[in-house]
Amino acid sequence: MLYSDNFSNLKTAPSRLGYGCMRFPTKDGKIDMEKTEALLDKAYASGVTYYDTAWFYHGGESEVAVGKIMSKYPRDTYNLATKLPMSIITSRDHAVEIFAKQLEKLQTDHFDFYLLHCLDKNNWAKVKEMDILSLLDEYKAEGKIVNLGFSFHDEYQVFEEIATARKWDFCQIQYNYMDTEEQAGDKGYELVKELGIPVVIMEPLRGGTLANLPEDTTTKLREARPDASVASWAMRWLISKDNCKVILSGMTEMDQLEDNLKTFDAGEPLNDCEQQLVKDLATTLRARVFNGCTGCSYCMPCPAGVNIPRNFRIWNEYGMYGNRWGTVWNYFSNMDESAHADHCVKCGACEKACPQHINIREDLVRVSETMNSLKG
């Protein structure tokens, strides 16, 4: 098992493979505690020492489950990470209440890694307005927090502002071989590497997408390594980057855990030839988009209420990855019906503003047809 060479302030080094606790197996809408305990027991016995949860995961039950299961092990033999849910924090006193409740739920007196959760422009403004950092610094001085960081979801410019605002112990970003230009991306990774801030990686497989690619796109990977899973290539791409200190994976099934253990036990970075294969794969996937929408939003707001960039993003991701059920969920369950493509009234205002000169009205018809076909 690979371990991070940072964080000398911890008795147990964080494993490079971290257990993301937002996708536990469920039964009747609740966490299946029997299966979850088997997974965490296997991970712990195999050398996984980093367990990442949060206030919102599994409707607030993830922290409870992790605390109940992991408390049977000596506390200094594993690392707990959880997060302050800035999107719901209303005051500094509210943050104090949430923090105390998290200690209780996780049955611990300290957090090895504590994050400001899901920082974007608005949540970062709240952090500053409520003087949250001084509170968390107090907790650090008291030993209730060992390492303080943040997780991030916004544009690079916001990331740069946050990353350079103070000396962080670590940060957590979405990063994989397809998201090099999204959110923090390559620029953010290089920035914090230069600043000496270790990185924890979330979404190394884009929610499982990079583990289940269209078969015709992965032929060369399978030829190069017949016994390797498609997921292992994404993990090894990150292992190859020396400032990716922990790589989180939300493992729901035992075979997912075992595959990751195999990859991280070997700990083999991509060689030059394999790096090129992954680069070529990313190029192939990006070429499968249906149109050239960049998400610039110059077409917005739509007079009819259609979320044009969101419709095209879901459609184009289906073109790249062929993920039918994820696409159906994103379109029909994770976007307001009023924003769907079929509400387009064909006024043409969007096309006049589009710098890519996309035939938006025609493509929205195609989006609607594709989504209804997938749902059917």
N, C-alpha and C positions, 0 to 999 in steps of 0.2 A: 504494500500500500504506500502510495506517495503521501508525504506530509509537507506542510508549509515550513519554510525556514525562517519565517517572521514570528512575531508575537512571543518573544522570550519572557513576557510577563505572565505567561500561562504555564501551569504545571504539565499539561498535556498539549502537544502540538496539534493544531488543526489538520485533519486529513484533507488532501486535495479534493477528494470526493466528499461533498457535503450532502446530508439528507434533507431535502426540501419537504416540509411537512404540510403542504397544502393540497396534496392529492392522495391522501390515504384511501384505502379501500372502504367502501361504504355498504351498508345494509339497511334497507328501509329508510333511506335518507339520512342515516346517522353513521358515524365512524364505526366500522367493524373492528371492535377492539381486539378480538382474537387474532385476526389476520394482521392487523397493524402491529400488535405486540410481537408476532412472529417475524415480521419484517425488521423491526427495530432491534430485536434480539440478534438476528442474523447479521445486521449491519454492525452492531457493536462488537460482536464476537469476531468479525472479520476486519476490525481495525478502523471503522468509520468513527470519527470523534467529533464531528461537527453536525449539529442538529438545528435547523432553521425553521422557526415558526413565526406566527404573527397574530395579532388581536383578531383579525377578520377571518383567518383561515377556518374552513369548515364551520362557518357561522359562529365563530367564537369557541369552538370545541377543540381545536387543534392544540392549543396551549394546555388545556386540561388533560388531553390524551398523552401528550409528550411528558408532562409532569408526572402523571400516574405511572407510566411505563418506565421512564428513565430514572425515577427516584430510587429504584431498587439497586442501582449501580453506584459505586463511590463517586461523589460529585466531582472530584478532581481528575476523573479519568475520561471525561467527555466535556465538550463545550456547547453551551446553550446560546442561541441567538434568537432574539425577538425584537419587536419594533413598536415604536410609539406611533399610534394611528393619527397622524396630523390632520387628516381630512375631517375628523370628528372632534378634535380637541378645541374646546371653546375658551380655555383660559389656562394660566399656569397652574392654578389649583386643580383644574380638571386633569392635567397631565400628572400631577402628584397622585391623584386617585387611581388613574389608569395604571401607573407604574406599580403601585402597591398591590393592585389586583393581579397584575401579571406575575409578580413574585409569588403570590399565593397560588395561582393556577399552576405555575410551573414548579411549585414545591421547592423553592430555592431561596437563598439569601443574596444571590448576585447573578448578573448576566455576564458571560464572557464576551459577548458581542451584543451591543444594543444599537439599533438603527432608528433614525428618523425615517418613517415609512413613506415611500412613494413621493419623494420631493419633486415638485414641479414649481413653476413660477409662483403660483398662488400659495401653496403650502410652505414654500421657503419664506414668503412674506409673513405668514403667520408665525413661523419660528422666530423671526426677528421681532415682530410686534409684541409677542408674548414673553420674550426673553427666555425661551425654552432652553437655549444652550447653557445659560448660567446654571439652571436647575440640574441639567444632566452633568455638568462639570462638578457640581456639589456631590452628586451620586458617585461620580468617579473618585473624588477625594475620600468618600466614605467606604469605597470598595464595593459598592453595589453594582457598578459598571466597571468592567476591566478595559474594554476597547469600545470606543464610540465612533459610529459612522453614520452613513445614510444610504438609502436606496433611491434610485432615480428613474423618473419617466418624464422626459421633456426633450427640448431641443438642446443642441450642443452649447449654445451661448449661455443658457441657464446653468448647464452642468459646469461650465468653466467658472461662472460666478460663484457657485456653491463650493466647488473643489478648492478654489483659491481663497475662500473667506477665512479659513483657519487651518490649523494643522490637524487633519483628521487621522484617526488610527487606521481606518479602512473605508472603502466605499463598495457599494453593490450596484452592478449595472447589468442590463440585458445585452448580451454579446454572443455572437455565433458567426459562422462564416457567411451567413446571409444578411446579417444585420450590421455590417461594417459601416454603413452610412446612416443608420437609424439611431436616434436618440444620442447617447454619448458616442457610440461607434468607435472606429479606429482613432479618431482625433482625441476623444475622451480617454481612451485607453493609454495612448501615448502621453497625454498631459499628466495623468496621475502617476504614471511610471516615472516621469521626470520629476514630479513633486515628491516621490518616495511614498506614495499612498498605495498600500496593497489592495488588490481588487478581489472581491467575491463575485462570481458570475451567476446570474440567474438566466433562465430560459436558454440553456445551451442547445436545446433541441427544438426551440420555438414551440413549446407546449406539446412536444411529441411529433411535430411535423417532420423534422429532419431525421426521425427514426423510421418514417413510413413514406418514403418518396416514391413517385411513379417508377416502376421497375425498369422502364426503358432509359431512365436517366442514370441508373446506378450500375450499368453493365461493367464499366471499367473498374469501378471500386471492387466489385465481386471477382473480377478477373485478377486484380492485383492481390487481393486477400480473400480467398474463397471462404475461409472460416470466420471472418470478421463481420459483425453486424454493421448495418448502415449507421446506427447510432454511434458506434465506437469511433467512426471517422470524425464526427463532430466533436466528440470528447477529446480525441487526440489532437485535433486542431487547436483546442484550448490548452491542453497539456503542453503543447509546443511553445506557448507564450509564458515567459518566466514570471510575469507579474500577475498571472491568474492564480492566486494563492488557494482559493477554494472554488470548486465548481459544483453548484447545487443541481441536484436531480430529484424531481418529485416522483419517486418510484412507487407505483401502485401495486404492481405484481412482483412476485418473487423472481420470475425470470428476468425482469428489468434490473432488479438489484444484482442478480448474479452476473448478468452481462456487464454491468458497470464495474463490479468487483474484479472481473477478469481484466477489463481494460486498465483499471487503475493499479492493479497488482503488477501488471506488466510495465506500466508507466512509460510507454514508448512514444516519444514525440514523432510527428510526421517527418519523413525524410524529404529531400528536395523534390523527388519524383512524385511522392504522395501529396506534397503541398500543391504541386501543379494540377494533380488530378482533382483535388478539392476546389481549386480556383476555377478549373474548367467546368466542374459541376455547377458551381454558383453561376457562372456565365450562362450555361445551358438553361438553368432554372429561370433566370431573369429574362431570357429570350422568349419564354413561354407566356408572357403577359399578353392580355388581349388588346390593351391600348397603352399609350405612353403617359398616363396621368402621373404626375409627380407629387400630388397632394398639396400643391401650393395654395389652394383655396381662393385663387383670384375669381373663380366662378361663383363664389358664395357672397352673400346669402342668396339662395334660390327663392324666387317669389312664391313658388309652390311648396316650399319647405323640404325639398329633396336634399338629402346630404350627399351631394355629388361625389366628393372625394372618398367618403366612406363606402359608397356603393362600388366605386371603381376599385378601391383597395381590396374589398372582399372578393370581387370578381377576378381581379388579377392574381390574387393569392391562390384562388382555385385553379387558375390557368397554370401557375407555377407548380403547385404541390398536389393537385388532384384530390384534396382532402374533402370528400363529399359531406360527411356529417359535421365536420368542423365549420364548413362553409354554410351549411343550412342553419346551424346554431347561431353563428355570427350574424347572419342576415335576418332570420326570423325571430330570434330570441334576444339577441344582443344589440338590436337597433330598433328604435321606435318605428312602428308601422307607418307613421306619417312621413318618415324620411325615406321610404322605399322608392325605388326607381319608377314604379308604375304611377306615381303621382305627378310625373313630369307633364306639364301642359304645353310643351314644345314652343315656348315663347322665344327661345333663342338668345336670351340675354347672356347666358353662360358662355356661349360660343364666341361672342364678341369680346369677352374678357379673357379667354383661355390663351395663354402664351404658347401652348403646345399645338394650338389649332386642331384640337380633337373634335370630331363630329359627336358632340356630347349627346344630342337628342337621339341620334341613331343608336349610340352605344348604350344609353339607358334602356332602350327597348330590348337590346340584347341581354343586358343584365337581368331584366325582369323575366325574360324567357328562360334564361339559364337557371335562375333561382327557382322558378316554379317547376321546371323540369326536374331539378335535383330533389326538391321536396316531394314531388310526386313519386 
